[in-house]
Amino acid sequence: MPRPVRSVLVTALLLATAAGCGDAGGLQGAGPTPTATSPAKLWPQLTPASSPAWNYDDGESEVVKGVTVPDDDVRKVDPVAVVRAEIRRHPDSYSGSKATYRETTRRMAYCGRTPADSRCPVLKAYYRDLTGDGHPDLTLGFRLLPGNQTAVRVYTVQGGRLVQVMNNDDAVSGVELAGHSVIIHAPSDLADYEYRFQWTWDPEQHVMLLTHDEMLHIGKRRPASPTPAPSVSP
């Protein structure tokens, strides 16, 4: 019967082709695959905690009083005025004999000048839609002095009012904006590691929540090359 003969010939041809591919460096087995293990749940009888483990200062929004938003455009808001409004709201932190960041308050006197004074603690403002409403939001940073801390804030416009939706103070080594998230890099006590905190807009809570908190290995840090001193012409 012709059909079985044709099947045998096709099978032999496939085997020969496979053998040829193997000789030419085709796919080869990588050895046994490790057996996947499921997570082991510990202490199933443990009573759930009744309070949060740590207060990350998230989950709350705050209307910035005393700062107007012309035409509901956050780009028209003065970042220096926003920082001054925060200083007024928190006198225990920024003013008084026991205030933690009195130097920040003192240096605010250098802000708002042209050209900008390097002693002003307010950093460059950035505008990007982090809330997904199609309008830019304000990401603002300023130095917390004395010390090596940086305040990172995010503001949006809701009902014609400026609303703070993120508040983070840390020893910041870098900040990134990605999608609807703010990623903050902070140094670690362990060599060659850093902390990364990701704050992401939550459309249900209407605030930015801390969604990722991790320590990552960043490799060996190379020491900065010394800058040669400029030569002095005779």
Backbone as numpy.savetxt, mean C-alpha at the origin, in Angstrom:
# Nx Ny Nz CAx CAy CAz Cx Cy Cz
-10.22 -57.58 -42.49 -11.08 -56.40 -42.49 -10.18 -55.15 -42.49
-10.43 -54.18 -43.33 -9.53 -53.05 -43.51 -9.48 -52.11 -42.31
-10.58 -51.96 -41.55 -10.62 -50.97 -40.47 -9.65 -51.30 -39.35
-9.61 -52.58 -38.84 -8.64 -52.89 -37.78 -7.22 -52.70 -38.25
-6.90 -53.05 -39.52 -5.55 -52.88 -40.03 -5.15 -51.41 -40.00
-6.08 -50.50 -40.39 -5.79 -49.08 -40.40 -5.55 -48.56 -38.98
-6.27 -49.09 -38.00 -6.08 -48.68 -36.61 -4.71 -49.09 -36.11
-4.27 -50.31 -36.50 -2.95 -50.78 -36.08 -1.86 -49.91 -36.67
-2.00 -49.54 -37.96 -1.01 -48.71 -38.62 -0.94 -47.32 -37.98
-2.10 -46.75 -37.66 -2.13 -45.43 -37.03 -1.47 -45.47 -35.67
-1.75 -46.54 -34.91 -1.14 -46.69 -33.58 0.37 -46.80 -33.68
0.85 -47.59 -34.64 2.29 -47.74 -34.81 2.94 -46.43 -35.21
2.25 -45.66 -36.07 2.79 -44.37 -36.50 2.89 -43.40 -35.33
1.88 -43.37 -34.46 1.89 -42.49 -33.30 3.01 -42.84 -32.35
3.23 -44.15 -32.14 4.31 -44.59 -31.25 5.67 -44.17 -31.80
5.82 -44.30 -33.11 7.09 -43.94 -33.72 7.33 -42.44 -33.61
6.26 -41.65 -33.81 6.38 -40.20 -33.70 6.73 -39.77 -32.30
6.09 -40.43 -31.31 6.37 -40.11 -29.91 7.81 -40.42 -29.57
8.30 -41.53 -30.09 9.68 -41.91 -29.82 10.64 -40.89 -30.43
10.31 -40.41 -31.62 11.15 -39.41 -32.26 11.16 -38.11 -31.49
9.97 -37.70 -30.96 9.90 -36.46 -30.19 10.71 -36.59 -28.92
10.66 -37.77 -28.30 11.41 -37.97 -27.07 12.89 -37.84 -27.33
13.36 -38.34 -28.44 14.78 -38.25 -28.76 15.19 -36.80 -29.02
14.21 -35.96 -29.46 14.54 -34.57 -29.81 14.36 -33.63 -28.63
14.19 -34.18 -27.43 14.05 -33.31 -26.26 12.62 -32.97 -25.94
11.69 -33.91 -26.10 10.29 -33.66 -25.80 10.03 -33.69 -24.31
8.75 -33.74 -23.93 8.36 -33.75 -22.53 8.84 -35.01 -21.85
9.33 -34.85 -20.63 9.77 -35.97 -19.83 9.19 -35.87 -18.44
9.09 -36.99 -17.79 8.55 -37.01 -16.44 9.48 -36.30 -15.46
8.87 -35.58 -14.48 9.65 -34.83 -13.49 9.75 -35.58 -12.17
9.35 -36.86 -12.18 9.44 -37.61 -10.94 8.12 -37.59 -10.19
8.09 -38.21 -9.05 6.85 -38.29 -8.28 6.40 -36.91 -7.78
5.09 -36.68 -7.79 4.52 -35.42 -7.33 4.22 -35.51 -5.84
4.63 -34.52 -5.04 4.32 -34.57 -3.61 2.82 -34.62 -3.36
2.44 -35.37 -2.38 1.02 -35.49 -2.03 0.53 -34.21 -1.37
-0.58 -33.68 -1.89 -1.15 -32.46 -1.32 -1.79 -32.78 0.02
-1.56 -31.89 0.99 -2.15 -32.06 2.31 -3.06 -30.89 2.61
-4.20 -31.16 3.18 -5.15 -30.11 3.51 -4.77 -29.46 4.84
-5.21 -28.22 5.08 -4.90 -27.57 6.36 -5.47 -28.36 7.54
-4.68 -28.42 8.60 -5.12 -29.12 9.82 -5.67 -28.08 10.79
-6.92 -28.19 11.13 -7.55 -27.24 12.04 -7.20 -27.61 13.48
-6.65 -26.63 14.19 -6.23 -26.85 15.56 -7.26 -26.32 16.55
-7.35 -27.00 17.68 -8.20 -26.58 18.79 -9.62 -26.20 18.36
-10.35 -27.12 17.81 -11.71 -26.81 17.35 -12.64 -26.36 18.47
-12.31 -26.70 19.72 -13.16 -26.32 20.84 -12.87 -24.93 21.38
-11.88 -24.22 20.74 -11.48 -22.90 21.22 -12.62 -21.90 21.05
-12.89 -21.14 22.11 -13.97 -20.15 22.08 -13.53 -18.95 21.24
-14.35 -18.50 20.29 -13.97 -17.36 19.45 -13.75 -16.10 20.29
-12.80 -15.28 19.86 -12.52 -14.03 20.56 -13.71 -13.09 20.45
-13.94 -12.33 21.51 -15.09 -11.41 21.53 -14.73 -10.00 21.13
-13.43 -9.71 20.95 -13.00 -8.36 20.58 -11.87 -8.46 19.57
-11.66 -7.40 18.76 -10.58 -7.45 17.77 -9.22 -7.63 18.43
-8.31 -8.28 17.70 -6.98 -8.53 18.25 -6.15 -7.25 18.28
-6.39 -6.35 17.33 -5.56 -5.15 17.24 -6.36 -4.04 16.59
-6.14 -2.84 17.06 -6.84 -1.69 16.50 -5.99 -1.07 15.41
-6.41 -1.21 14.16 -5.66 -0.66 13.03 -6.18 0.71 12.60
-7.08 1.29 13.38 -7.63 2.60 13.05 -8.31 2.60 11.69
-8.93 1.47 11.32 -9.66 1.44 10.06 -11.14 1.21 10.36
-11.93 1.29 9.33 -13.36 1.04 9.50 -14.15 2.27 9.88
-13.51 3.46 9.92 -14.21 4.68 10.27 -13.85 5.78 9.29
-14.81 6.61 8.99 -14.56 7.79 8.15 -14.82 9.03 8.99
-14.26 10.14 8.57 -14.37 11.37 9.34 -14.50 12.55 8.39
-15.51 13.37 8.60 -15.70 14.57 7.81 -14.69 15.62 8.27
-14.00 16.22 7.32 -13.01 17.25 7.62 -13.74 18.58 7.73
-13.84 19.08 8.95 -14.55 20.33 9.18 -13.64 21.52 8.90
-14.23 22.57 8.36 -13.49 23.79 8.10 -12.79 23.83 6.77
-12.95 22.79 5.94 -12.33 22.75 4.61 -13.43 22.56 3.58
-13.55 23.49 2.66 -14.57 23.41 1.62 -14.02 22.73 0.37
-14.92 22.22 -0.46 -14.55 21.56 -1.71 -15.20 22.34 -2.85
-14.50 23.29 -3.46 -15.11 24.07 -4.55 -15.49 23.17 -5.72
-16.73 23.32 -6.16 -17.26 22.57 -7.32 -17.15 21.05 -7.12
-17.08 20.59 -5.88 -16.95 19.15 -5.57 -15.70 18.55 -6.22
-14.69 19.37 -6.45 -13.46 18.92 -7.09 -12.36 18.88 -6.04
-11.91 17.69 -5.70 -10.91 17.55 -4.65 -9.58 18.17 -5.06
-9.35 18.33 -6.36 -8.11 18.96 -6.81 -8.03 20.44 -6.42
-9.19 21.03 -6.13 -9.21 22.44 -5.75 -9.07 22.65 -4.24
-8.92 21.56 -3.50 -8.74 21.65 -2.06 -7.26 21.89 -1.76
-6.96 22.80 -0.84 -5.59 23.10 -0.46 -5.08 22.02 0.50
-4.08 21.22 0.11 -3.57 20.17 1.00 -3.05 20.72 2.33
-2.44 21.89 2.32 -1.96 22.49 3.56 -3.12 22.79 4.50
-4.23 23.26 3.97 -5.41 23.53 4.80 -5.95 22.24 5.40
-5.84 21.13 4.67 -6.31 19.85 5.18 -5.47 19.42 6.39
-4.15 19.57 6.29 -3.27 19.19 7.40 -3.51 20.11 8.60
-3.70 21.39 8.35 -3.97 22.31 9.46 -5.29 21.98 10.15
-6.26 21.52 9.37 -7.52 21.12 9.98 -7.33 19.91 10.88
-6.47 18.97 10.48 -6.19 17.81 11.34 -5.49 18.23 12.63
-4.58 19.18 12.51 -3.88 19.67 13.71 -4.87 20.29 14.68
-5.86 21.01 14.15 -6.88 21.60 15.03 -7.74 20.53 15.68
-8.01 19.44 14.94 -8.88 18.39 15.49 -8.18 17.56 16.56
-6.85 17.52 16.54 -6.12 16.65 17.46 -5.05 17.45 18.20
-5.46 18.37 19.07 -4.47 19.20 19.78 -3.56 18.39 20.70
-4.03 17.26 21.20 -3.18 16.46 22.09 -1.96 15.91 21.38
-2.06 15.74 20.06 -0.93 15.19 19.30 -0.03 16.26 18.72
-0.61 17.45 18.44 0.15 18.44 17.67 0.45 19.74 18.42
-0.14 19.95 19.56 0.11 21.19 20.29 0.12 20.90 21.79
0.66 21.84 22.55 0.77 21.63 23.98 2.14 21.11 24.37
2.45 21.21 25.65 3.78 20.85 26.12 4.08 19.37 25.99
3.06 18.50 26.01 3.26 17.07 25.94 2.88 16.48 24.57
2.64 17.33 23.61 2.24 16.85 22.29 3.38 16.08 21.64
3.02 15.02 20.93 4.02 14.15 20.31 4.67 14.81 19.10
3.88 15.55 18.31 4.38 16.08 17.04 4.34 17.61 17.02
4.88 18.22 18.04 4.88 19.69 18.10 5.71 20.31 16.98
6.78 19.60 16.56 7.63 20.14 15.51 6.89 20.23 14.18
5.96 19.29 13.94 5.13 19.37 12.73 4.33 20.66 12.72
3.72 20.99 13.87 2.94 22.22 13.98 3.81 23.45 13.76
5.01 23.45 14.32 5.88 24.60 14.18 6.29 24.81 12.72
6.56 23.71 12.02 7.03 23.84 10.64 5.90 24.14 9.65
4.67 24.05 10.08 3.57 24.41 9.18 3.64 25.88 8.80
4.37 26.67 9.57 4.52 28.09 9.24 5.29 28.29 7.95
6.03 27.26 7.51 6.80 27.37 6.28 6.02 26.88 5.05
4.81 26.46 5.26 4.01 25.93 4.14 3.25 27.05 3.45
2.97 26.81 2.18 2.16 27.76 1.43 2.95 28.87 0.80
4.28 28.78 0.84 5.09 29.82 0.23 5.49 29.43 -1.19
5.89 30.41 -1.98 6.34 30.17 -3.35 7.74 30.75 -3.53
8.74 29.95 -3.85 8.66 28.50 -4.04 8.47 27.77 -2.72
8.06 26.50 -2.79 7.76 25.73 -1.59 9.02 25.60 -0.73
8.83 25.76 0.56 9.94 25.67 1.51 10.15 24.20 1.88
11.40 23.75 1.85 11.69 22.35 2.17 11.40 22.01 3.62
11.27 23.03 4.46 10.97 22.78 5.88 9.50 22.48 6.12
8.66 22.71 5.13 7.23 22.39 5.27 7.05 20.88 5.34
6.34 20.35 6.33 6.20 18.90 6.47 5.21 18.26 5.50
4.42 19.07 4.79 3.42 18.52 3.88 4.10 18.07 2.58
3.85 16.83 2.19 4.44 16.27 0.98 3.55 16.53 -0.23
4.06 16.20 -1.40 3.30 16.40 -2.64 2.01 15.58 -2.61
0.93 16.20 -3.02 -0.37 15.52 -3.07 -0.53 14.76 -4.38
-1.23 13.62 -4.32 -1.49 12.82 -5.51 -2.99 12.61 -5.64
-3.44 12.54 -6.90 -4.87 12.42 -7.18 -5.12 11.20 -8.05
-5.99 10.33 -7.56 -6.33 9.11 -8.30 -7.66 8.57 -7.77
-8.44 8.00 -8.65 -9.73 7.43 -8.25 -9.48 6.12 -7.50
-9.58 6.17 -6.19 -9.41 4.98 -5.36 -10.74 4.38 -4.92
-11.81 5.15 -5.00 -13.11 4.69 -4.53 -13.99 4.12 -5.64
-13.57 4.28 -6.90 -14.32 3.70 -8.01 -15.53 4.50 -8.43
-15.63 5.77 -8.01 -16.79 6.57 -8.40 -16.53 7.41 -9.64
-15.36 7.23 -10.25 -15.04 7.98 -11.46 -14.45 9.35 -11.21
-14.25 9.74 -9.96 -13.69 11.04 -9.62 -12.39 10.83 -8.85
-11.41 11.73 -9.03 -10.15 11.56 -8.31 -10.33 11.75 -6.81
-9.53 11.02 -6.05 -9.46 11.18 -4.61 -8.08 11.73 -4.26
-7.95 12.24 -3.06 -6.71 12.88 -2.62 -5.93 11.95 -1.71
-4.70 11.62 -2.11 -3.77 10.90 -1.24 -2.74 11.90 -0.75
-2.69 12.06 0.56 -1.90 13.12 1.17 -0.94 12.53 2.19
0.27 13.05 2.23 1.25 12.63 3.21 1.92 13.83 3.85
2.28 13.69 5.12 3.05 14.74 5.79 3.88 14.12 6.90
5.00 14.76 7.18 5.95 14.25 8.15 5.47 14.51 9.57
5.65 13.50 10.43 5.31 13.62 11.84 6.62 13.85 12.59
6.82 15.09 13.08 8.09 15.51 13.65 7.93 15.93 15.12
8.95 15.63 15.94 10.19 14.94 15.61 9.95 13.44 15.42
10.96 12.76 14.90 10.84 11.33 14.65 10.94 11.02 13.19
10.73 9.76 12.86 10.87 9.30 11.48 9.55 8.70 11.01
8.45 9.35 11.37 7.13 8.86 11.01 6.54 9.70 9.88
5.68 9.05 9.10 4.97 9.73 8.02 3.49 9.41 8.13
2.68 10.42 8.05 1.23 10.25 8.04 0.75 10.12 6.60
-0.05 9.08 6.33 -0.63 8.87 4.99 -2.14 8.91 5.15
-2.77 9.79 4.39 -4.22 9.96 4.47 -4.81 9.87 3.07
-6.06 9.43 3.00 -6.83 9.43 1.75 -8.15 10.15 2.03
-8.50 11.07 1.13 -9.73 11.84 1.25 -10.54 11.69 -0.02
-11.85 11.63 0.16 -12.77 11.61 -0.97 -13.84 12.66 -0.73
-14.68 12.90 -1.72 -15.75 13.87 -1.60 -17.07 13.13 -1.55
-17.84 13.36 -0.49 -19.14 12.74 -0.32 -20.15 13.82 0.05
-21.16 14.00 -0.80 -22.19 15.01 -0.53 -21.64 16.42 -0.40
-20.61 16.73 -1.20 -20.03 18.07 -1.16 -19.08 18.31 -0.01
-18.81 17.29 0.78 -17.92 17.44 1.93 -16.67 16.59 1.75
-15.56 17.07 2.29 -14.31 16.33 2.26 -14.33 15.32 3.40
-14.12 14.04 3.06 -14.21 12.96 4.04 -12.91 12.17 4.03
-12.33 12.00 5.21 -11.13 11.18 5.34 -11.55 9.71 5.45
-11.01 8.87 4.55 -11.40 7.46 4.51 -10.24 6.53 4.80
-9.05 7.08 5.06 -7.90 6.26 5.44 -6.97 7.09 6.30
-6.42 6.43 7.34 -5.55 7.11 8.29 -4.48 6.13 8.73
-3.22 6.42 8.39 -2.12 5.52 8.77 -0.88 6.33 9.09
-0.28 6.04 10.24 0.98 6.65 10.67 2.00 5.54 10.85
3.17 5.68 10.21 4.17 4.63 10.31 5.52 5.17 9.87
6.57 4.36 10.11 7.90 4.66 9.57 7.91 4.20 8.13
7.51 5.07 7.24 7.25 4.71 5.85 8.53 4.83 5.03
8.79 3.78 4.23 9.92 3.82 3.30 9.46 3.95 1.85
8.17 3.80 1.58 7.65 3.95 0.23 6.14 3.77 0.21
5.49 4.41 -0.76 4.03 4.31 -0.91 3.72 4.13 -2.39
2.76 3.24 -2.67 2.32 2.99 -4.04 0.80 3.03 -4.11
0.31 3.41 -5.28 -1.12 3.34 -5.57 -1.32 2.29 -6.65
-2.21 1.33 -6.40 -2.47 0.25 -7.36 -3.95 -0.07 -7.33
-4.61 0.19 -8.45 -6.06 -0.07 -8.48 -6.78 0.80 -7.47
-7.52 0.16 -6.57 -8.23 0.87 -5.51 -7.51 0.70 -4.19
-6.21 0.53 -4.23 -5.43 0.24 -3.02 -4.28 1.21 -2.85
-3.91 1.41 -1.58 -2.71 2.12 -1.19 -1.79 1.11 -0.52
-0.57 0.97 -1.03 0.39 0.00 -0.50 1.50 0.78 0.18
1.70 0.50 1.46 2.70 1.20 2.26 3.83 0.25 2.60
5.05 0.66 2.30 6.25 -0.10 2.64 6.86 0.48 3.91
7.22 -0.39 4.83 7.82 0.04 6.09 9.01 -0.83 6.42
10.08 -0.27 6.97 11.26 -1.07 7.28 10.98 -2.05 8.42
11.74 -3.14 8.40 11.62 -4.17 9.43 12.90 -4.23 10.26
12.79 -4.75 11.47 13.97 -4.95 12.31 14.86 -6.05 11.77
14.30 -6.94 10.95 15.07 -8.03 10.37 15.75 -7.55 9.09
17.02 -7.86 8.97 17.77 -7.44 7.78 17.18 -8.09 6.54
17.08 -7.32 5.46 16.63 -7.79 4.14 15.15 -8.12 4.11
14.38 -7.62 5.07 12.93 -7.80 5.07 12.26 -6.44 5.20
11.00 -6.38 4.76 10.21 -5.18 4.94 8.75 -5.57 5.17
8.02 -4.66 5.80 6.58 -4.82 5.97 5.86 -4.16 4.79
4.76 -4.78 4.38 3.91 -4.18 3.36 2.47 -4.23 3.84
1.85 -3.06 3.85 0.47 -2.93 4.28 -0.36 -2.44 3.10
-1.41 -3.16 2.79 -2.27 -2.79 1.66 -3.64 -2.38 2.19
-4.00 -1.14 1.90 -5.31 -0.60 2.27 -6.15 -0.54 1.00
-7.35 -1.11 1.05 -8.20 -1.22 -0.15 -9.58 -0.66 0.15
-10.12 0.04 -0.82 -11.46 0.63 -0.68 -12.51 -0.45 -0.58
-13.38 -0.33 0.41 -14.50 -1.25 0.59 -15.79 -0.51 0.28
-16.49 -0.88 -0.80 -17.69 -0.14 -1.20 -18.86 -0.30 -0.23
-18.83 -1.33 0.61 -19.91 -1.50 1.58 -19.69 -0.66 2.83
-18.45 -0.62 3.32 -18.15 0.18 4.51 -17.87 1.64 4.18
-17.60 1.92 2.90 -17.29 3.28 2.44 -16.03 3.84 3.12
-15.08 2.97 3.36 -13.78 3.35 3.90 -12.73 2.44 3.27
-11.47 2.75 3.52 -10.39 1.88 3.08 -10.00 0.99 4.26
-9.95 -0.31 4.01 -9.66 -1.29 5.05 -8.29 -1.90 4.83
-7.65 -2.29 5.92 -6.37 -2.97 5.83 -6.62 -4.40 5.41
-6.35 -4.72 4.15 -6.67 -6.04 3.60 -5.48 -6.98 3.55
-4.25 -6.45 3.56 -3.05 -7.29 3.56 -2.02 -6.69 4.50
-1.41 -7.55 5.30 -0.36 -7.16 6.24 0.67 -8.27 6.22
1.81 -8.03 5.61 2.78 -9.10 5.42 4.21 -8.60 5.55
5.10 -9.57 5.84 6.53 -9.30 5.86 7.15 -10.04 4.69
7.91 -9.33 3.87 8.46 -9.91 2.65 9.97 -9.77 2.63
10.61 -10.78 2.04 12.05 -10.75 1.86 12.37 -9.94 0.62
13.24 -8.96 0.74 13.53 -8.08 -0.38 14.97 -8.23 -0.85
15.72 -9.18 -0.29 17.09 -9.41 -0.74 18.07 -8.50 -0.04
19.32 -8.74 -0.36 20.39 -7.96 0.25 20.35 -6.52 -0.25
20.48 -5.61 0.68 20.57 -4.20 0.30 22.03 -3.84 0.04
22.28 -3.33 -1.14 23.64 -2.91 -1.47 23.93 -1.54 -0.87
25.08 -1.39 -0.26 25.41 -0.07 0.30 25.54 0.97 -0.81
25.10 2.16 -0.49 25.14 3.23 -1.49 26.58 3.56 -1.84
26.81 3.74 -3.13 28.16 4.10 -3.58 28.48 5.52 -3.16
29.66 5.75 -2.60 30.00 7.12 -2.18 30.10 8.05 -3.39
29.55 9.23 -3.22 29.57 10.22 -4.30 30.91 10.96 -4.26
31.65 10.92 -5.37 32.94 11.62 -5.36 32.77 13.11 -5.18
33.68 13.69 -4.38 33.61 15.13 -4.14 34.00 15.88 -5.40
33.32 16.99 -5.67 33.66 17.77 -6.88 35.07 18.33 -6.78
35.76 18.31 -7.90 37.11 18.84 -7.92 37.07 20.37 -7.89
38.05 20.93 -7.24 38.12 22.39 -7.12 39.12 22.92 -8.14
38.65 23.80 -8.98 39.53 24.38 -10.01 40.49 25.36 -9.35
41.74 25.36 -9.77 42.69 26.33 -9.21 42.30 27.75 -9.56
